[in-house]
Amino acid sequence: GRLQERRSLRAAAAASLRLRPPAAACGPPTNQFNAWHRKTHRKSAPAAEEPARSSMLSAAFYVCAAARLLSTATADPEAMIAAAGNVCPDGWSKITSVAACRAAMDLVGYNGEEYKGDEDESSWPSGCYFCDDVGGCQDGFWFNEDTKGAAKGKAQPVCGKSLEPLSDTTSILFMGDSDVDYWQTQGYDRSHNVAVGGYTCKDVFRETDAMLDAFGPGLEWVVLVCGENDIAYGTKPSKAFKRFKSIVDEVVATGARLLYMGTKPEPSTKSMWDEYREYDELIREYATSLADAGADPPLVMVDVYPAFETLGNPNSFYRRDKLHLSSEGYALWDQWATLALGDSSGCVRWLGGACDDEPSPEPSPEPSPEPSPEPSPEPSPEPSPEPSPEPSPEPSPEPSAEGSDDKPTPRPTTEGNSDGAGITRASSLAAAAVAVA
């Protein structure tokens, strides 16, 4: 039931974009614009609406695409969707791998969930190609392993420039589910995004090895988000964590580091919040266990859940589905991820815009088990209202500190405030919120 609800919310989010282009349609390509463009081309749309809508959107899309190419001619764009056929324009090259095809999709502004699969067919364009209302081809991106291929109807080859080998152009690789798939990550230097909406940690792990081979060996960071969909499928947090840990272990084995963006308290998934927190706690513990003093921690966490809660977790952090992040939510992610990726202090856990590696409060290193009362230097015999007429060979014992009811006052604890750091963190988060506003 929870999985179906999550799928319905994702479908509704996509449908809400159908006939509403963003204000700056001819600006840099955005996932919102392309989601709107794609959904209006669905074959399931009413026949009477399709011709007019298709013409309008095709014109808008290709005019804007041309404007982008002209405005960035000196920037040497790295990917494009060519005209129908089986050749790339002069100066551009066919894409030769599934990983490069997935990276190219992001560069031309499409989400990872538009990737449909690979094949080995001599009657379709070789390499990476795109279908939009092409007979016999599901709309989306395909990779054809046949090295020659052939033109097929309106199928369009996807071409690259200075894209391969991927290891020469990649320091940061974004992987995971829709939270990463819908994230505008093109601003991160030497980065590629191969995330796919709907992916679980199990799905990510299945292709991690191949992606690391394709984008390595110069890979420095993998930015990962997964786990929420695993839990939505009914997977227990402990099992989802085992999948996550397997991904981390593969990444770290290559010498790269992994940045995890934590779960978020989505207003539409309150029934899963306890499981989200349990999952994140397991990851926090693992990140801490991997950290080695004096070395860069291999696993770093941006703890999104409590950071959002500190900021009030407003609906404005999310799209109208109250599940996926809005531009405001992603602006916070950008701030926090940038800090974590650029950090050289060895921070393991980031809470908002501040490192939160302080250990839990501990007793003073110089404990004073019996600070007060101090024993009297001279014993004071117990006063007696009347001296005993009988000799007292054994004087009355002194009051024992052990048996005294006056216990030493416990040292003030800073638990929950982390020596004032809680105030600092809250101030930092509030400042971040003001910056976003």
C-alpha positions in Angstrom: 0.0 0.0 0.0 2.8 2.4 0.9 4.7 1.6 -2.3 1.6 2.1 -4.4 0.9 5.5 -2.7 4.5 6.5 -3.4 4.2 5.5 -7.0 0.9 7.4 -7.3 2.5 10.5 -5.9 5.4 10.3 -8.3 3.0 9.9 -11.2 0.9 12.9 -10.0 4.1 15.0 -9.7 5.0 14.3 -13.3 1.4 14.9 -14.5 1.2 18.2 -12.8 4.0 19.5 -15.2 2.2 18.5 -18.4 1.1 21.8 -19.8 3.0 24.2 -17.6 6.4 25.1 -18.9 8.8 26.9 -16.6 9.1 30.7 -16.8 12.6 30.6 -18.4 11.9 27.9 -21.0 14.8 28.9 -23.1 17.3 29.1 -20.2 19.5 26.3 -19.1 17.7 22.9 -19.5 15.9 21.9 -16.4 14.4 18.6 -15.3 11.1 20.4 -14.9 11.0 21.6 -18.5 12.0 18.2 -19.8 9.5 16.4 -17.6 6.8 18.7 -18.9 8.0 18.2 -22.5 8.1 14.4 -22.2 4.8 14.0 -20.5 3.0 16.0 -23.1 4.3 13.5 -25.7 2.9 10.5 -24.0 1.2 8.1 -26.4 -1.7 7.8 -24.0 -2.8 11.4 -24.5 -6.1 11.9 -26.2 -5.7 11.8 -29.9 -7.5 15.1 -30.5 -5.0 16.9 -28.2 -1.8 15.3 -29.4 -1.1 17.0 -32.7 -1.5 20.5 -31.5 0.3 19.8 -28.3 3.1 17.9 -30.0 3.7 20.7 -32.5 3.7 23.4 -29.9 6.1 21.6 -27.6 8.4 20.4 -30.4 8.8 23.9 -31.7 9.4 25.3 -28.2 11.8 22.5 -27.4 14.0 22.7 -30.5 14.0 26.5 -30.7 15.2 26.6 -27.1 17.7 23.8 -27.7 19.1 25.8 -30.6 19.3 28.9 -28.5 21.2 27.0 -25.8 23.7 25.6 -28.3 24.3 29.1 -29.8 24.7 30.7 -26.4 27.1 28.1 -25.1 29.1 27.5 -28.4 32.3 28.4 -26.6 31.5 26.2 -23.7 31.9 23.1 -25.9 28.7 21.2 -24.9 29.3 17.5 -24.2 26.1 15.9 -25.4 23.3 16.5 -27.9 20.4 14.7 -29.5 21.1 14.7 -33.3 18.7 14.7 -36.2 17.1 11.3 -37.1 19.4 8.9 -38.7 22.5 7.0 -37.7 25.3 9.6 -37.8 26.5 12.4 -35.6 27.4 15.9 -36.9 31.0 16.8 -37.6 32.9 17.3 -34.3 30.6 14.9 -32.4 31.0 11.2 -31.8 28.7 8.2 -31.2 28.4 7.2 -27.6 30.0 3.8 -26.9 28.8 2.6 -23.5 25.7 2.4 -21.4 27.3 4.5 -18.7 28.1 7.3 -21.2 24.5 7.1 -22.5 23.2 7.6 -19.0 25.5 10.5 -18.4 24.6 12.1 -21.8 20.9 11.9 -20.8 21.5 14.1 -17.8 23.6 16.5 -19.9 20.7 17.0 -22.4 18.3 17.5 -19.5 16.4 14.3 -19.2 15.8 12.2 -16.1 17.4 8.8 -15.5 14.1 7.0 -15.5 13.8 7.7 -19.2 16.5 5.1 -19.8 14.8 2.0 -21.2 17.5 -0.5 -21.7 20.2 -1.9 -24.0 20.0 -4.2 -27.0 22.0 -5.6 -29.9 20.0 -4.8 -33.0 21.4 -4.1 -36.5 18.2 -2.3 -37.6 18.4 0.5 -35.1 20.9 3.3 -34.6 24.2 2.2 -33.0 25.2 3.4 -29.6 22.9 5.7 -27.6 19.7 6.9 -29.3 16.4 8.6 -28.5 12.8 7.6 -29.4 9.9 10.0 -29.3 6.8 8.7 -31.1 8.9 6.2 -33.1 7.0 3.2 -34.3 8.1 0.0 -32.6 10.2 1.9 -30.0 9.2 2.8 -26.5 9.7 6.5 -25.9 13.0 7.2 -24.1 16.7 6.4 -24.4 18.2 3.2 -25.6 21.7 1.8 -26.0 22.4 -0.4 -29.0 25.6 -2.6 -28.7 25.6 -3.2 -32.5 28.6 -1.2 -33.7 27.2 -0.4 -37.1 23.4 -0.1 -36.7 21.1 1.7 -39.1 18.7 4.6 -39.3 15.2 3.7 -38.2 12.3 6.1 -38.7 12.6 9.1 -36.4 15.0 7.5 -34.0 17.7 10.1 -33.1 21.3 9.3 -32.2 22.7 10.9 -29.0 26.2 12.2 -29.6 29.0 13.3 -27.4 31.9 15.7 -27.5 34.8 15.3 -25.1 32.6 12.9 -23.1 34.5 9.7 -23.3 36.5 8.2 -21.8 34.4 9.0 -18.8 37.3 8.7 -16.4 38.8 11.9 -18.0 35.7 14.0 -17.2 34.5 12.7 -13.8 35.5 13.4 -10.3 32.0 13.2 -8.7 29.4 10.6 -9.6 25.8 11.1 -8.5 23.8 7.8 -8.0 20.5 6.8 -6.4 16.8 7.3 -6.6 14.5 10.2 -7.7 15.9 12.6 -5.1 19.2 12.5 -7.1 17.6 12.0 -10.5 15.6 15.2 -10.2 18.5 17.1 -8.6 20.1 19.7 -10.9 23.7 18.6 -10.4 25.3 20.1 -13.6 26.9 22.9 -11.6 29.2 20.4 -9.7 32.5 20.5 -11.5 33.6 17.3 -13.3 30.4 15.5 -12.3 27.9 13.1 -13.9 24.5 12.0 -12.7 23.3 8.5 -13.5 20.5 8.3 -10.8 17.1 6.7 -11.7 13.8 7.6 -10.2 12.3 4.7 -8.3 15.7 3.0 -7.7 16.2 1.1 -4.4 19.6 0.4 -2.8 19.3 -3.0 -4.3 19.0 -1.5 -7.8 22.0 0.8 -7.2 24.1 -2.0 -5.9 23.4 -4.1 -9.0 25.1 -1.6 -11.3 27.6 -0.1 -8.9 30.5 -2.2 -10.0 30.0 -1.4 -13.7 29.6 2.3 -13.0 32.7 2.5 -10.9 34.6 0.8 -13.7 33.2 3.2 -16.3 33.8 6.4 -14.4 37.0 5.4 -12.6 39.9 5.5 -11.8 39.9 9.2 -11.3 36.7 9.2 -9.3 37.0 11.0 -6.0 33.4 11.1 -4.7 30.1 9.2 -5.2 27.1 11.1 -3.9 24.4 8.6 -3.0 20.7 8.7 -2.0 18.9 5.4 -1.5 16.9 3.5 1.1 13.5 5.3 1.2 12.2 3.2 -1.7 13.5 0.0 -0.1 11.5 0.8 3.0 8.5 1.7 0.9 8.7 -1.8 -0.6 8.5 -3.2 2.9 12.2 -3.8 3.4 13.2 -3.5 7.0 15.7 -0.7 7.8 18.3 -3.3 8.9 18.2 -5.0 5.5 18.1 -1.8 3.5 21.2 -0.8 5.5 23.0 -4.0 4.5 22.4 -3.1 0.9 23.6 0.4 1.5 26.7 -0.9 3.2 27.5 -3.1 0.2 27.5 -0.1 -2.0 29.8 1.8 0.3 32.2 -1.0 0.6 32.5 -1.3 -3.2 33.0 2.5 -3.6 35.6 2.7 -0.8 37.5 -0.3 -2.3 38.3 1.9 -5.3 39.8 4.7 -3.3 36.8 7.0 -3.8 34.7 8.4 -0.9 31.0 8.4 -0.5 28.7 11.2 0.5 25.2 10.1 1.7 22.3 12.6 1.8 20.1 11.3 4.5 16.4 10.6 4.5 13.9 13.4 4.8 10.7 13.8 6.8 8.4 13.9 3.8 4.9 15.1 4.9 3.3 12.4 2.7 5.1 9.4 4.2 4.7 9.9 8.0 4.0 6.2 8.5 7.7 5.5 7.5 9.4 8.2 9.6 10.4 5.9 12.4 11.9 3.5 9.9 13.7 6.4 8.2 15.3 7.4 11.5 16.3 3.9 12.3 17.9 3.5 8.9 19.9 6.8 9.2 21.1 5.8 12.7 22.6 2.6 11.3 24.4 4.7 8.7 25.6 7.2 11.2 27.1 4.5 13.3 28.8 2.9 10.3 30.2 6.2 9.1 31.7 6.8 12.5 33.2 3.3 12.7 34.9 3.8 9.3 36.5 7.1 10.3 40.2 7.0 11.1 41.7 9.9 12.9 44.0 11.9 10.7 42.6 10.5 7.5 39.7 11.6 5.3 36.6 9.7 6.3 35.5 7.3 3.5 31.8 7.7 4.4 30.4 11.2 5.1 26.8 11.9 5.9 24.7 15.0 5.5 22.0 14.4 8.1 19.0 15.9 6.3 16.2 14.6 8.5 17.0 16.5 11.7 18.3 19.5 9.7 14.9 19.9 8.0 13.1 19.4 11.3 15.2 22.2 12.9 14.1 24.5 10.1 10.5 23.5 10.7 10.2 21.1 7.7 7.8 23.4 5.9 5.8 22.2 2.9 7.8 24.7 0.8 10.7 22.3 1.0 8.7 19.8 -1.2 6.8 19.8 -4.4 3.0 19.7 -4.3 3.2 15.9 -3.8 4.9 16.5 -0.4 7.3 13.8 -1.4 9.9 15.1 -3.8 12.0 18.1 -3.1 11.2 21.6 -4.4 13.8 24.1 -5.6 13.9 25.4 -2.1 14.7 22.0 -0.7 17.3 21.4 -3.3 18.9 24.8 -2.6 19.6 23.6 0.9 21.0 20.3 -0.4 23.3 22.2 -2.7 24.6 24.3 0.2 25.2 21.3 2.5 26.6 19.0 -0.2 29.0 21.7 -1.4 30.3 22.1 2.2 30.8 18.4 2.7 32.5 17.8 -0.7 34.9 20.7 -0.1 35.7 19.9 3.5 39.2 19.1 4.6 38.7 18.9 8.3 37.7 15.2 8.4 34.1 15.8 9.4 32.0 12.7 9.3 28.5 14.0 9.9 27.1 17.3 8.8 24.0 18.8 10.3 22.8 21.6 8.1 25.7 23.9 7.5 27.9 22.8 10.4 30.0 19.8 11.3 28.3 17.7 14.1 31.1 15.4 15.0 31.2 16.3 18.7 31.1 13.2 20.9 28.3 12.7 23.4 28.9 14.4 26.7 31.2 12.4 29.0 32.2 12.7 32.6 35.1 15.1 33.4 38.5 13.5 32.6 39.4 14.3 36.2 36.5 12.9 38.2 36.1 13.9 41.8 34.0 11.1 43.3 33.7 12.8 46.6 34.2 16.5 46.0 32.1 17.5 49.0 31.8 17.2 51.9 35.5 16.9 52.6 36.5 14.8 55.6 37.3 16.9 58.7 41.0 17.1 59.4 40.3 16.6 63.1 37.7 14.0 64.2 34.8 15.6 65.9 33.2 13.2 68.4 29.5 13.1 68.3 28.2 15.6 70.8 26.1 14.2 73.6 23.7 16.4 75.6 24.9 14.7 78.8 28.3 13.0 79.1 27.8 9.4 79.7 28.5 8.5 83.3 29.9 5.2 82.1 33.2 5.2 80.3 33.0 4.8 76.5 36.0 2.7 75.6 35.0 2.9 72.0 34.3 6.5 70.8 31.2 7.0 68.6 32.1 6.5 64.9 32.4 9.6 62.7 29.7 10.2 60.1 30.8 8.3 57.0 30.8 10.0 53.7 29.6 6.7 52.1 26.6 6.6 54.4 25.9 10.3 54.2 22.6 11.5 52.6 24.4 14.5 51.2 25.5 13.1 47.9 27.9 15.1 45.7 26.0 17.4 43.3 26.1 15.8 39.8 28.1 17.8 37.2 25.8 19.8 34.9 25.1 17.9 31.7 25.1 19.4 28.3 23.3 16.4 26.7 21.0 17.5 24.0 22.9 20.8 23.6 26.4 19.4 23.0 28.3 22.1 24.9 26.3 24.9 23.2 26.7 23.4 19.8 23.0 22.9 19.5 22.5 26.6 19.6 25.2 27.1 17.1 23.7 24.5 14.8 20.3 26.0 15.0 21.6 29.4 14.3 23.5 28.0 11.3 20.4 26.3 10.0 18.3 29.4 10.5 21.0 31.4 8.6 20.8 28.9 5.8 17.1 29.2 5.6 17.3 33.0 5.4 19.9 32.6 2.6 17.6 30.4 0.7 14.6 32.7 1.2 
